[in-house]
């Protein structure tokens, strides 16, 4: 059983040593713990420090490509290295590495495929009142969209089984947290949360300059990812609402046309608006049908990609398929 802890880094020479020292090298149920540092265009001594502190694997990019890209590349490398469980943490020492055994325990017990560390944001002292409320609201919205209860969606401290890592994709270079929760819910990948501890804040976040930028970009990710799975529903609802408005305005015009001939010329604008809304609503519904067909093709491509990964990995890993193991347990 191999566990690899991946750490995406962008100039983390000051905080990385504390992060590395905090990672346990012996965990019950795990035979080997290794570390992968992802150099996302670092210009400081991050790589040198990683080597000095015994990091087994380093993945380097010549320039910064974004957290989402670095995360996805790290997952691919971990799979190539034969990881049975992949843990993602940050290089800023935000998360308590000593909680990794608790994080991976549900996967080792075949109770989950993805485990997300719950920082319990309302208890974090350096979070502002607004940030706490937005974190709570955002987690509720994403949980509703995904159909799974995740109290801290923005947490980057996560554990993935090999099976889950092969099934998930990254559709944004901004962040993977919202993306993967919605994907997990829509693909019925079993997801759990466990409480974790956080360390003292050592630096400001580099992912976003202010809370407004984070909210705006996260909303964009939510809409894009959710619409890719529920395009027909979204466009059909929008189309029906738009067409209904046009229909009602059209009825208003017909009323004046038949019962108030003297003022019918004053309501030609209503007829034009009704026609535009009806056409727009119909076009939205057609767009939803086309988007749904595109999404079906995307699902087939994702399934082919997953099967290719399974074929390339050769012999079964010790952890195997958690879903199949659970089914086996239930039948024995």
LINNORFEN-V551791 format. One record per backbone hydrogen bond with DSSP energy under -0.5 kcal/mol. CO is the residue of the C=O (numbers start at 1). NH is the residue of the N-H. Records with the same first field share a line. If there is no record, write none. Layout:
CO->NH / NH
This chain:
1->31 / 32
2->84 / 85
3->34
4->6 / 87
5->36
6->89
7->38
8->91
9->40
12->16
15->19
16->20
17->21
18->22
20->23
22->24
27->30
30->27
32->3
34->5
35->57
36->7 / 38
37->39 / 59
38->9 / 40
39->41 / 61
45->49
46->50
47->51
48->52
49->53
50->55
51->54
57->37
58->60
59->39
61->41
66->70
67->71
68->72
69->73
70->74
71->75
72->76
73->77
74->78
75->79
76->80
77->81
78->83
79->82
84->162
85->4
86->160
87->6
88->158
89->8
90->93
94->199
95->97
96->99
97->24 / 100
99->103
100->104
101->105
102->106
104->107 / 108
105->109
106->111 / 112
107->110
113->161
114->192
115->159
116->194
117->119
118->196
120->123
121->124
123->125
124->127
128->132
129->133
130->134
131->135
132->136
133->137
134->138
135->139
136->140
137->141
138->142
139->143
140->144
141->145
142->146
143->147 / 148
148->150
152->155
156->158
157->117
158->88
159->115
160->86
161->165
162->166
163->167
164->168
169->171
173->68
176->180
177->181
178->182
179->183
180->184
181->185
182->186
183->187
184->189
185->188
188->190
190->113 / 114
192->116
194->118
197->96
210->214
211->215
212->216
213->217
214->218
215->219
216->220
217->221
218->222
219->223
220->224
221->225
222->226
223->227
224->228
225->229
226->229 / 230
230->234
231->235
232->236
233->237
234->238
235->239
236->240
237->241
238->242
239->243
240->244
241->245
242->246
243->247
244->248
245->249
246->250
247->251
248->252
249->253
250->254
251->255
252->256
253->257
254->258
255->259
256->260
260->263
261->264
263->266
264->267
265->268
267->271
268->272
269->273
270->274
271->275
272->276
273->277
274->278
275->279
276->280
277->281
278->282
279->283
280->284
281->285
282->286
283->287
284->288
285->289
286->290
287->291
288->292
289->293
290->294
291->295
292->296
293->297
294->298
295->299
296->300
297->301
298->302
299->303
300->304
301->305
302->306
303->307
304->308
305->309
306->310
307->311
308->312
309->313
311->314
320->322
321->325
322->326
323->327
324->328
325->329
326->330
327->331
328->332
329->332
